[in-house]
Amino acid sequence: QVQLVESGGGLVQPGGSLKLSCAASRIIFSYSTMGWYRQAPGKQRELVATITSGGRTISADPTKGRFTISRDTAKNMVYLQMNSLKPEDTAVYYCNARRELIPVIDYWGQGTQVTVSS
């Protein structure tokens, strides 16, 4: 069964840090680009960062230099280290796995809430 399970969200003050974790089923992890997306209230879901199976990363402009995506192949885990958090980072953060093989299939986690507020 394909599963993505996020953890690590919560309430943090502006300027603080959080680390999100996503546990992925082995069946999809090895051949997928893993990513983090977020959706704020009233807004569309947007890309935060992705990392390919080969370790190549892409980060969205609003989070460059503050957020870092990484993956641990041995543990089938992907992480998002978030530093210097701002109130505008408040959103539900979703873990995504996109198969790098044909057919391309997207899998999503259930999301974890991140709230940045004083």
Secondary structure, DSSP 4 states (H G I P E B T S, - for coil): ---EEEE--EEE-TT--EEEEEEE-HHHHTTEEEEEEEE-TTS--EEEEEE-TT--EEE-GGGTTTEEEEEETTTTEEEEEE-S--GGG-EEEEEEEEESSSSP-EEE---EEEEE--
